[in-house]
């Protein structure tokens, strides 16, 4: 099952401030729902991370170990990454790519997020509707969290 997402998020901070947050992995992952841990993978010539993510989708609670590899950065406007991983038993797998593009806006910065994720295994049998619904909820939570970061800095 292929899941494609495209979201726009206005932020009341400069492109440079948002970029700084995107490149601060511990701070950024603290804003993402379900992320239990993130650690750098020490692979020569690559920026990569191992992440453990848990999520409840429908009747299932899924915990997946993901490798996130940064494939391109254009400071301070573009970040691209690949994602791949599986649960401990290999019953659920995912692979895909994502990108975040930042551009100046009247109120600060416009963040454009795109992802294309292939979901395989038991999780895919749930179908696109519950997975898309949970993904939309998770992005909305991330949006509130990241907007809150910049609201606090303004106070």
N, C-alpha and C positions, 0 to 999 in steps of 0.2 A: 504494500500500500504506500503510495507516494503522497506526502503531505507538503503542500506549498503554502508559505506564509509571506505576507507583505504587510508591514505595519508602519505607520508614521507616528512620531512622538515629538511634540514641541517641548522644548526645555528652556527654562529661563536662566540660561548660563551661556557664556561664550563658547565657541567651538573649542577653544584651547582648554577650557575647564572641563568640558564633556570628554574630550580626548584624554585628558589626564585621568579621569575616572575609568574610562575604558581600558587604559593601560595599567591600572592598579588592580591586578587580579584578585587579591584578597578582598579588597573593598567592593569590587564589582560582583564577585560571586556571593558575597553576603547579601546582595540585593535580589538574588535569584531564588525563587521558591524551589524547595526540594534538593538543593545542593548540600550534600553532607560533608564533602571534603574535596579539596583540590590541591594537587601537588605538582610541581614542575617535573617533567620528564627530562632527564639530562641526556638529550640526543644531540650529538655534534651537528652544528649548522642548522638546527631547527629550534623554533620556539614551540614547545608542546607541553600539554598538561594531562595528568590523569585525574579524572573527576568521578566521584561516586554520587549518583543522583537517585532519589527515591520519589515516587509519585503514585498517587492513587488515581486510577482511571477505571470508572465503572466499578465492578466488583473486585478488581485486581489491585494489589499494591505491588508495584514493580520497582526493583532496585537494579540499576544498571551501572556498570563500570565503563566509562567512556574515555576515549583518547581524543583530545581537542588539539589540533595542530594549526597554528597561525600560518597561513599560506601567503598573505600579502598585507603589507601596511603601507599606507601613504599618509604620513603625518601632516596635518591633524584631521584628515577627512575620510579615510577608508580603512576598514579592517575586514579581512576575509579569513575564514577558517573552515577546516573540515572536521567532521565529527564521526566517530565510529565506535561501536561497542556492543556489549551484550550483557544479559544478566548472568549470574554465576553458573547457571545450568545450561546456558546457551539456547534457552527456549524462546527468548525475545532478543532481537537484534535490531540495530539501527545504524544507518550510515547516511551521510549527507554533507551539505555545505551551508554556510551562512555568511552574510555580510552585513556590516553596519556602515552606513555612509552618513557623514555629518555635513550640513551646509548652514551658512549664516541665515538667520531669519530676523524679522523685525523685533520679536520678543526675546531673541537669544540664538538658539540653535534648533534646527529641524533634524531629527534623527530618523533615518529611513532604514528599517530592518527587513531583511529578506532571508528566508530559509527554505531549503528544499531537502526534506528528510524522507528516506525510505524506511518504513517500519516493517519488520518481518517477524514471523512467529506467532505465538499465541495472542499477543497484543494486537496484531493486525486483524485477527478474527473479530475483534470488537467492532471494526468498521471505522470509517472516517469521522462520523458524526460525534461520538463521545471523545475521540482523541482530539479532534479539532476544537470541541467545546472546552476541554481541559487546557489545551494549549492557549486558547484565547484568554481563559481565566488567568493562567500563569503569566501571560504577557501583560495583562491589565495590572496584575499585582506588581510585576517588575516596573511597569510604567509609574505606578504610584510611588514605589520605593525610590526610583531614580529621581523623579520630580521632587520628592521629599528631601533628597540630598542637597539639591540646589536651593530649595526653599529655606532650609536651615542655615545655609551659608549666607543667605541674603538678610537674615534677621539680625 
